[in-house]
Every structure is written in structure tokens, then in C-alpha cells.
Amino acid sequence: MKIVGMVIVLLTVGALSALAQESAGEQIKYGAKKTGEAIKDTAKTVGTTTKSTAKTVGKKTKEAWRETKAKAKEVTE
């Protein structure tokens, strides 16, 4: 009777540990999915910000070039 009880306990412990591993695997999978989504959202935000900044830099560079050209023209006249 004791042997049967010990076998049942061992089988129960083995089954519970298998369930715990599957649960941990699911948690890792869920965490990885959430992390991937966060990285994707961040990359979109960075891309949008970079594009906006590049446009602003381009605009300011063009303005500076025009002003420099106008000042050079004034000096030569």
C-alpha cells in the first residue's frame, strides 16, 4: 500500500512539474510577443520622428543656403 501511495505521489509531482514547465513556456511566449509588439511600435515612432527631423533639417539647410547666397550677393555688390 505504501508503494502504491509513493508511486501516485511521484506521478502527481511529475505531472505538476510538466504543467508548470508548459505554463512557463506559455508565459515566455506571451512575454516575447508583447516585447516584439513594443519594439515594433517604438520603431514606428522613431521612424516617424526621424522623418520629421530630416524634413526640418532639410528645410533649415535650404534656408541657410539661400541666406548665405543673398548675403554673398550683397557683399559683392
C-alpha positions as CSV (number, residue, x, y, z in Angstrom):
1,M,0.0,0.0,0.0
2,K,2.9,2.4,0.8
3,I,4.5,1.7,-2.6
4,V,1.3,2.4,-4.4
5,G,0.9,5.7,-2.5
6,M,4.5,6.7,-3.3
7,V,4.0,5.9,-7.0
8,I,0.9,8.1,-7.0
9,V,2.8,10.9,-5.3
10,L,5.7,10.6,-7.7
11,L,3.4,10.6,-10.8
12,T,1.5,13.6,-9.4
13,V,4.7,15.5,-8.8
14,G,5.9,14.7,-12.3
15,A,2.6,15.8,-13.9
16,L,2.6,19.0,-11.9
17,S,6.2,19.8,-12.9
18,A,5.2,19.2,-16.6
19,L,2.3,21.6,-16.3
20,A,4.5,24.2,-14.6
21,Q,7.0,23.9,-17.5
22,E,4.3,24.3,-20.1
23,S,2.9,27.3,-18.2
24,A,6.4,28.9,-18.0
25,G,6.8,28.3,-21.8
26,E,3.5,30.0,-22.4
27,Q,4.5,32.9,-20.3
28,I,7.7,33.3,-22.1
29,K,5.9,33.1,-25.5
30,Y,3.4,35.8,-24.3
31,G,6.2,38.0,-23.0
32,A,8.2,37.7,-26.2
33,K,5.1,38.6,-28.2
34,K,4.5,41.7,-26.1
35,T,8.1,42.7,-26.4
36,G,8.0,42.3,-30.1
37,E,4.9,44.5,-30.4
38,A,6.5,47.1,-28.2
39,I,9.7,47.1,-30.3
40,K,7.6,47.4,-33.4
41,D,5.6,50.4,-32.0
42,T,8.8,52.1,-30.9
43,A,10.4,51.6,-34.3
44,K,7.4,53.2,-36.0
45,T,7.6,56.2,-33.6
46,V,11.4,56.5,-34.2
47,G,10.9,56.3,-37.9
48,T,8.2,59.0,-37.9
49,T,10.3,61.3,-35.7
50,T,13.4,60.7,-37.8
51,K,11.5,61.5,-41.0
52,S,10.1,64.7,-39.4
53,T,13.5,65.7,-38.2
54,A,15.1,65.1,-41.6
55,K,12.5,67.3,-43.2
56,T,13.1,70.1,-40.7
57,V,16.9,69.8,-41.2
58,G,16.5,69.9,-45.0
59,K,14.3,73.0,-44.8
60,K,16.6,74.8,-42.4
61,T,19.6,73.9,-44.6
62,K,17.9,75.2,-47.7
63,E,17.0,78.5,-45.8
64,A,20.6,78.9,-44.6
65,W,21.9,78.3,-48.1
66,R,19.5,81.0,-49.5
67,E,20.5,83.5,-46.8
68,T,24.2,82.8,-47.4
69,K,23.8,83.3,-51.1
70,A,21.8,86.5,-50.6
71,K,24.5,87.8,-48.1
72,A,27.3,86.9,-50.6
73,K,25.4,88.8,-53.3
74,E,25.1,91.9,-51.1
75,V,28.8,91.9,-50.3
76,T,29.8,91.6,-53.9
77,E,27.5,94.5,-55.0
